[in-house]
């Protein structure tokens, strides 16, 4: 018997909408608003367009809609296309658990749960329950898992395997699977779908932002396969060649999951206020403050101090691409480039990720002065983020700026108004202001929506009927 699978399935099967707290329901609304804004904001991105082309080539008896369009595709293709839009700009939420190792973007799970809800002609409460389930499963595993080898910056396996697991159970909940079928769904999500972390090394490609949506597509497919009667291996986690032995990553889940007085994981998601990898959020804010205290022409060297963990402190010799970004995907993951761009431009926005900026000689000259270093004093609490930048001037003086927890971190949370403003800024110029307000109001009332299909006309982009 696989105790890990049994615990996850038992929890998912037993959870009911009435078990959710008002705080959890409100957190779902925030995450959905945040994700829809990211999707509409990235509507014209090349990978998003490509994913929509794929979705438009297929149809289904129980179809699901691609956000921003009237394309009705299979639930799996709709989940992938919508996930591609949500994830493209690296602006959707994140989560870092007890190990503090990596963030799996739990909102990647929203797209498959949305697709399953629509295919089942279900309501807003069903969507909310599926999302809470997926977030809880994903983040509980994050709290206890170690995908990095001890003492090494090398991670062989990519985190989207967690999305395959969580989306299989989030969508299984929506599809109404039995407990036995849920067990098969989890197995079918894990065993065929463990991904390589080569996605995140070297010159980063489109797959950097598509790996999570693909894993969620696989999780939804696993749930649909289980619903159709396909069985999966009985010990996907603890078997001789299962997840825990192959990765290797042995862990034991917490005694208590969300509910019965324990907060749900979705309540602690990390909202992004900048469209970059989460670990770069705080160094950017520190750089923006440092910019007010120095003149760049006076700077001899810059040292960015962060947590002293092997996977966090990127070395120039190991990852030279981060000091010389050649793609949008590398640029939005590069500590040195983002700090340099913030110091030169005084802001980070969509223009930051154009070749005109990430190949700009002025920014690159600053990037070459940057070194990353770990500070063990920042390791005490994996839930807290610290960063300081020391600028050594030509005069020999050193100017230091330190900050803790960027805006959107659970310790420095984004308000509902912050979430709305982020949404409105992304959809500005894409859909009419009256439409964006109507959509926002509907998403804040998600629990009262009797048919999830009613959302899609409100998300339709002009000219995409």
C-alpha positions as CSV (number, residue, x, y, z in Angstrom):
1,X,0.0,0.0,0.0
2,X,1.2,3.5,-0.9
3,X,0.6,5.6,2.2
4,X,1.4,8.8,0.5
5,X,-1.1,8.3,-2.3
6,X,-3.7,7.1,0.2
7,X,-3.4,10.2,2.3
8,X,-3.6,12.6,-0.7
9,X,-6.6,10.7,-2.2
10,X,-8.4,10.4,1.2
11,X,-8.1,14.1,1.8
12,X,-9.3,15.1,-1.7
13,X,-12.2,12.7,-1.7
14,X,-13.5,13.8,1.7
15,X,-13.2,17.6,1.2
16,X,-16.5,19.4,0.7
17,X,-17.4,23.0,-0.2
18,X,-18.9,23.5,3.2
19,X,-15.5,22.7,4.7
20,X,-13.9,25.8,3.1
21,X,-13.5,28.9,5.2
22,X,-14.5,32.3,4.0
23,X,-10.8,33.2,4.0
24,X,-10.0,30.3,1.6
25,X,-12.9,31.1,-0.7
26,X,-11.7,34.8,-0.9
27,X,-8.1,33.6,-1.5
28,X,-9.4,31.6,-4.5
29,X,-11.1,34.7,-5.9
30,X,-7.8,36.6,-5.6
31,X,-5.8,33.9,-7.3
32,X,-8.4,33.6,-10.2
33,X,-8.4,37.3,-10.7
34,X,-4.6,37.4,-10.7
35,X,-4.4,34.5,-13.2
36,X,-7.1,35.8,-15.6
37,X,-5.2,39.1,-15.7
38,X,-2.0,37.3,-16.5
39,X,-3.7,35.4,-19.2
40,X,-5.3,38.4,-21.0
41,X,-2.1,40.3,-20.6
42,X,-0.1,37.6,-22.4
43,X,-2.7,37.0,-25.0
44,X,-0.5,38.0,-28.0
45,X,2.7,36.3,-26.8
46,X,4.0,33.9,-29.4
47,X,3.8,30.7,-27.3
48,X,0.3,31.6,-26.3
49,X,-0.7,32.1,-30.0
50,X,0.9,28.7,-30.8
51,X,-0.9,26.9,-28.0
52,X,-4.2,28.4,-29.2
53,X,-3.5,27.1,-32.7
54,X,-3.1,23.6,-31.3
55,X,-6.3,23.9,-29.4
56,X,-8.2,25.1,-32.4
57,X,-7.4,21.9,-34.3
58,X,-9.4,19.6,-32.1
59,X,-12.9,19.4,-30.7
60,X,-14.8,17.4,-28.1
61,X,-18.2,16.2,-27.0
62,X,-17.6,17.9,-23.7
63,X,-15.5,20.9,-24.8
64,X,-13.8,23.7,-22.9
65,X,-13.1,27.3,-24.0
66,X,-9.8,29.0,-24.6
67,X,-9.7,32.3,-22.7
68,X,-10.1,35.4,-24.8
69,X,-11.6,33.5,-27.8
70,X,-14.6,31.4,-28.8
71,X,-12.4,28.4,-29.5
72,X,-14.0,25.3,-28.0
73,X,-11.5,22.5,-27.7
74,X,-10.8,19.4,-25.7
75,X,-10.5,20.1,-21.9
76,X,-6.8,19.1,-22.1
77,X,-6.0,21.4,-25.0
78,X,-7.9,24.3,-23.4
79,X,-6.1,23.7,-20.1
80,X,-2.8,23.9,-21.9
81,X,-3.6,27.0,-24.0
82,X,-5.0,28.9,-21.0
83,X,-2.1,27.8,-18.8
84,X,0.3,29.0,-21.4
85,X,-1.2,32.5,-21.2
86,X,-1.4,32.5,-17.4
87,X,2.3,31.4,-17.1
88,X,4.0,33.2,-20.0
89,X,5.0,36.5,-18.3
90,X,6.1,34.7,-15.1
91,X,3.7,37.0,-13.3
92,X,1.3,34.4,-11.7
93,X,1.6,33.4,-8.1
94,X,4.2,31.3,-6.4
95,X,4.6,29.2,-3.3
96,X,7.6,28.3,-1.2
97,X,7.2,25.8,1.6
98,X,9.1,24.5,4.6
99,X,12.2,23.6,2.6
100,X,12.3,27.0,0.9
101,X,13.7,25.3,-2.2
102,X,11.5,26.1,-5.1
103,X,8.2,27.6,-6.1
104,X,5.8,25.6,-8.2
105,X,3.4,28.4,-9.4
106,X,0.3,26.7,-7.9
107,X,-2.0,28.9,-10.0
108,X,-0.9,26.8,-13.0
109,X,-3.6,24.4,-11.6
110,X,-6.4,26.9,-12.2
111,X,-6.6,26.3,-16.0
112,X,-7.2,22.5,-15.9
113,X,-9.7,22.9,-13.0
114,X,-11.5,25.6,-15.0
115,X,-11.6,23.4,-18.1
116,X,-12.9,20.4,-16.2
117,X,-15.6,22.6,-14.5
118,X,-16.8,23.9,-17.8
119,X,-16.8,20.5,-19.4
120,X,-19.0,19.3,-16.5
121,X,-21.4,22.3,-16.9
122,X,-20.7,23.0,-13.2
123,X,-20.8,26.2,-11.1
124,X,-18.5,28.6,-9.4
125,X,-18.5,26.7,-6.1
126,X,-17.4,23.5,-7.9
127,X,-14.5,25.5,-9.5
128,X,-13.5,26.9,-6.1
129,X,-13.5,23.5,-4.4
130,X,-11.3,22.0,-7.2
131,X,-8.9,24.9,-7.0
132,X,-8.6,24.7,-3.2
133,X,-8.0,20.9,-3.6
134,X,-5.2,21.4,-6.2
135,X,-3.5,24.1,-4.2
136,X,-3.6,22.1,-1.0
137,X,-2.1,19.0,-2.6
138,X,0.6,20.9,-4.5
139,X,1.7,23.0,-1.6
140,X,1.6,20.2,1.0
141,X,4.1,18.3,-1.1
142,X,6.2,21.4,-1.6
143,X,6.4,21.8,2.2
144,X,8.2,18.4,2.5
145,X,9.9,17.6,-0.8
146,X,13.5,18.1,-1.8
147,X,14.1,18.0,-5.6
148,X,17.7,19.4,-5.1
149,X,20.5,17.0,-4.3
150,X,22.0,17.8,-0.9
151,X,24.9,20.3,-1.2
152,X,24.5,20.7,-4.9
153,X,23.0,23.5,-7.1
154,X,22.1,20.8,-9.6
155,X,18.4,19.8,-9.7
156,X,17.8,16.9,-12.1
157,X,14.0,16.9,-11.9
158,X,11.7,19.7,-12.6
159,X,8.9,20.8,-10.2
160,X,6.0,20.4,-12.7
161,X,5.6,16.8,-11.6
162,X,3.9,18.4,-8.5
163,X,1.4,20.0,-10.9
164,X,0.6,16.7,-12.6
165,X,-0.2,15.3,-9.1
166,X,-2.2,18.2,-7.8
167,X,-4.1,18.9,-11.0
168,X,-5.1,15.2,-11.3
169,X,-6.8,15.5,-7.9
170,X,-8.2,19.0,-8.4
171,X,-9.8,18.0,-11.6
172,X,-10.9,14.6,-10.3
173,X,-12.8,16.4,-7.6
174,X,-14.6,18.5,-10.3
175,X,-15.3,15.4,-12.4
176,X,-16.8,13.5,-9.5
177,X,-14.4,10.6,-9.5
178,X,-14.7,7.9,-6.9
179,X,-11.9,7.4,-4.3
180,X,-10.6,4.4,-6.3
181,X,-10.6,6.4,-9.5
182,X,-8.8,9.2,-7.8
183,X,-6.0,6.8,-6.8
184,X,-5.7,5.7,-10.4
185,X,-5.6,9.3,-11.5
186,X,-2.7,10.1,-9.2
187,X,-0.8,7.1,-10.4
188,X,-1.4,8.0,-14.0
189,X,-0.3,11.6,-13.3
190,X,3.0,10.6,-11.7
191,X,4.5,7.5,-13.4
192,X,4.4,8.7,-17.1
193,X,5.2,12.4,-16.4
194,X,8.4,13.0,-14.3
195,X,10.1,15.9,-16.2
196,X,13.8,16.8,-16.6
197,X,15.1,20.1,-15.2
198,X,17.1,20.7,-18.3
199,X,14.2,23.1,-19.1
200,X,15.8,25.6,-16.7
201,X,19.5,25.4,-17.7
202,X,21.4,27.2,-20.4
203,X,19.6,29.5,-22.8
204,X,16.0,29.2,-21.7
205,X,13.3,28.4,-24.3
206,X,9.6,28.8,-24.5
207,X,9.3,25.5,-22.5
208,X,10.4,27.3,-19.4
209,X,6.9,28.8,-19.1
210,X,5.0,25.9,-20.7
211,X,6.3,23.0,-18.6
212,X,3.9,23.8,-15.8
213,X,0.8,24.1,-18.0
214,X,1.8,20.9,-19.8
215,X,2.1,19.0,-16.5
216,X,-1.4,20.3,-15.6
217,X,-2.7,19.1,-18.9
218,X,-1.2,15.7,-18.1
219,X,-2.9,15.7,-14.7
220,X,-6.3,16.5,-16.3
221,X,-5.7,13.7,-18.8
222,X,-4.9,11.3,-16.0
223,X,-8.2,12.2,-14.3
224,X,-10.1,11.7,-17.5
225,X,-8.4,8.4,-18.1
226,X,-9.2,7.2,-14.6
227,X,-12.8,8.3,-15.1
228,X,-12.9,6.1,-18.3
229,X,-11.8,3.1,-16.3
230,X,-8.0,3.0,-16.9
231,X,-6.0,1.9,-13.9
232,X,-2.5,3.0,-12.8
233,X,0.4,1.5,-10.8
234,X,-0.5,0.9,-7.2
235,X,2.6,2.4,-5.6
236,X,3.5,5.6,-7.6
237,X,5.2,7.3,-4.7
238,X,6.7,4.5,-2.5
239,X,7.2,1.6,-4.9
240,X,10.6,0.2,-5.8
241,X,10.7,2.4,-8.9
242,X,8.3,5.0,-7.7
243,X,8.7,8.8,-7.2
244,X,10.5,8.6,-3.9
245,X,13.1,6.1,-4.9
246,X,13.8,7.4,-8.4
247,X,14.1,11.1,-7.8
248,X,15.3,10.3,-5.0
249,X,13.0,12.3,-2.7
250,X,11.6,10.6,0.4
251,X,9.2,12.6,2.5
252,X,6.3,12.3,4.9
253,X,3.3,14.6,4.6
254,X,2.1,16.7,7.4
255,X,-0.5,15.3,9.9
256,X,-3.0,18.0,9.2
257,X,-4.2,19.4,5.8
258,X,-6.3,22.5,5.3
259,X,-9.7,22.5,7.2
260,X,-10.8,21.8,10.7
261,X,-9.0,24.8,12.0
262,X,-5.9,24.4,9.8
263,X,-5.5,27.2,7.2
264,X,-5.7,26.2,3.6
265,X,-2.5,26.5,1.6
266,X,-4.1,28.8,-1.0
267,X,-4.3,31.4,1.8
268,X,-0.5,31.6,1.8
269,X,0.3,32.0,-1.9
270,X,3.0,34.4,-2.9
271,X,1.6,37.1,-5.2
272,X,3.9,38.7,-7.7
273,X,4.1,42.5,-8.2
274,X,6.8,42.2,-10.8
275,X,6.8,39.9,-13.9
276,X,9.9,37.9,-13.0
277,X,10.9,34.8,-11.1
278,X,10.0,35.1,-7.5
279,X,13.5,35.0,-6.2
280,X,14.3,38.1,-8.2
281,X,11.4,40.2,-6.8
282,X,13.3,41.4,-3.7
283,X,16.6,42.1,-5.4
284,X,14.8,44.4,-7.8
285,X,13.1,46.4,-5.1
286,X,16.5,46.7,-3.3
287,X,18.1,47.8,-6.6
288,X,15.4,50.4,-7.1
289,X,16.1,51.9,-3.7
290,X,19.8,51.7,-4.2
291,X,19.4,53.7,-7.4
292,X,18.2,56.7,-5.4
293,X,21.4,56.7,-3.3
294,X,24.2,56.3,-5.9
295,X,25.3,57.5,-9.4
296,X,25.9,54.5,-11.6
297,X,29.0,56.1,-13.1
298,X,30.6,56.0,-9.7
299,X,30.1,52.3,-9.1
300,X,33.1,49.9,-9.3
301,X,31.3,46.7,-8.2
302,X,28.0,45.4,-7.0
303,X,27.4,42.4,-4.7
304,X,23.9,41.0,-4.3
305,X,23.5,39.0,-1.0
306,X,20.7,36.5,-0.7
307,X,20.1,33.2,1.1
308,X,23.1,31.0,1.2
309,X,21.5,28.0,-0.5
310,X,23.2,26.2,-3.4
311,X,20.3,26.4,-5.7
312,X,19.8,30.2,-5.0
313,X,23.3,31.5,-5.5
314,X,23.9,31.3,-9.2
315,X,27.6,31.3,-10.2
316,X,28.8,33.1,-13.3
317,X,30.9,30.1,-14.3
318,X,28.0,27.7,-14.0
319,X,25.3,29.9,-15.5
320,X,27.1,32.4,-17.8
321,X,23.8,33.0,-19.7
322,X,22.5,35.0,-16.7
323,X,25.2,37.6,-17.3
324,X,24.6,37.6,-21.0
325,X,20.9,36.9,-21.6
326,X,19.9,36.1,-25.2
327,X,16.2,35.3,-24.8
328,X,13.2,36.7,-23.0
329,X,13.0,33.6,-20.8
330,X,16.6,33.9,-19.7
331,X,16.1,37.6,-19.0
332,X,13.2,37.2,-16.6
333,X,15.1,34.6,-14.6
334,X,18.4,36.4,-14.4
335,X,19.3,38.0,-11.1
336,X,22.2,40.0,-12.6
337,X,20.3,41.3,-15.6
338,X,17.2,42.3,-13.6
339,X,19.2,44.1,-11.0
340,X,21.1,45.9,-13.8
341,X,18.0,46.8,-15.6
342,X,16.4,48.2,-12.5
343,X,19.5,50.3,-11.8
344,X,19.6,51.7,-15.3
345,X,15.9,52.1,-16.2
346,X,14.4,52.6,-12.8
347,X,11.6,50.2,-13.5
348,X,10.8,46.6,-14.7
349,X,8.1,46.2,-17.2
350,X,7.3,44.5,-20.5
351,X,10.0,46.5,-22.3
352,X,12.6,45.0,-20.0
353,X,12.2,41.7,-21.8
354,X,12.7,43.0,-25.3
355,X,16.0,42.4,-27.1
356,X,16.5,46.2,-27.2
357,X,16.8,46.1,-23.4
358,X,18.4,42.7,-22.5
359,X,21.0,43.3,-25.2
360,X,21.5,47.0,-24.3
361,X,25.2,47.7,-23.8
362,X,24.6,50.1,-20.9
363,X,22.7,47.6,-19.0
364,X,25.1,44.8,-19.8
365,X,28.0,46.9,-18.6
366,X,26.4,47.2,-15.2
367,X,25.6,43.4,-15.2
368,X,29.3,42.6,-15.6
369,X,29.9,44.4,-12.3
370,X,27.4,42.2,-10.4
371,X,28.3,39.3,-8.2
372,X,25.9,37.0,-6.3
373,X,26.7,35.8,-2.8
374,X,25.1,33.9,0.0
375,X,24.7,35.1,3.5
376,X,24.1,32.4,6.1
377,X,22.3,34.9,8.3
378,X,19.5,34.8,5.8
379,X,19.0,31.1,6.1
380,X,17.3,30.9,9.5
381,X,13.7,31.1,8.3
382,X,12.8,29.5,4.9
383,X,9.5,31.6,4.9
384,X,11.4,34.9,5.0
385,X,13.3,36.6,2.2
386,X,16.2,38.9,2.8
387,X,18.4,40.7,0.3
388,X,21.0,43.4,0.5
389,X,23.1,45.0,-2.2
390,X,26.5,46.5,-1.5
391,X,27.7,49.0,-4.1
392,X,31.4,49.6,-3.9
393,X,32.2,53.1,-5.4
394,X,35.3,54.2,-7.1
395,X,36.1,56.3,-4.1
396,X,36.2,53.2,-2.0
397,X,33.0,54.0,-0.1
398,X,30.4,51.2,0.2
399,X,26.7,52.0,0.0
400,X,24.4,49.3,1.3
401,X,20.6,48.7,1.0
402,X,18.8,45.9,2.7
403,X,15.1,44.8,2.5
404,X,13.0,41.9,3.7
405,X,10.0,40.2,2.0
406,X,8.8,41.8,-1.3
407,X,5.3,43.1,-1.7
408,X,3.0,40.2,-2.2
409,X,4.9,37.9,0.1
410,X,2.6,36.5,2.9
411,X,4.6,38.5,5.4
412,X,4.0,41.7,3.3
413,X,0.8,40.8,1.5
414,X,-0.8,42.4,-1.5
415,X,-4.2,44.0,-0.8
416,X,-7.4,43.3,-2.8
417,X,-6.9,46.7,-4.3
418,X,-3.3,45.7,-5.3
419,X,-4.7,42.6,-7.0
420,X,-7.3,44.7,-8.8
421,X,-4.8,47.3,-10.0
422,X,-2.5,44.6,-11.3
423,X,-5.4,43.0,-13.2
424,X,-6.5,46.3,-14.7
425,X,-3.0,47.3,-15.7
426,X,-2.6,44.0,-17.6
427,X,-5.9,44.2,-19.5
428,X,-5.7,48.0,-20.2
429,X,-6.0,48.5,-23.9
430,X,-6.9,44.9,-24.5
431,X,-10.5,44.9,-23.5
432,X,-12.8,47.8,-22.9
433,X,-12.8,49.4,-19.5
434,X,-16.5,48.5,-18.9
435,X,-15.8,44.9,-19.8
436,X,-12.9,44.6,-17.4
437,X,-15.0,46.0,-14.6
438,X,-17.8,43.6,-15.4
439,X,-15.3,40.7,-15.4
440,X,-13.7,41.8,-12.1
441,X,-17.1,42.0,-10.5
442,X,-18.1,38.5,-11.7
443,X,-14.8,37.0,-10.4
444,X,-15.3,38.6,-7.0
445,X,-18.7,36.9,-7.0
446,X,-17.4,33.5,-8.2
447,X,-19.1,31.6,-5.5
448,X,-22.5,32.9,-6.7
449,X,-22.0,32.0,-10.4
450,X,-24.5,29.2,-11.3
451,X,-22.7,28.3,-14.6
452,X,-19.0,28.8,-15.2
453,X,-19.6,29.2,-18.9
454,X,-21.0,32.6,-18.2
455,X,-17.4,33.8,-17.5
456,X,-16.0,33.3,-21.0
457,X,-18.0,36.0,-22.9
458,X,-16.7,38.5,-20.3
459,X,-13.1,37.4,-21.1
460,X,-13.5,37.6,-24.9
461,X,-10.9,39.7,-26.6
462,X,-12.1,42.1,-29.3
463,X,-11.8,40.6,-32.8
464,X,-11.6,37.0,-31.5
465,X,-15.2,35.8,-32.1
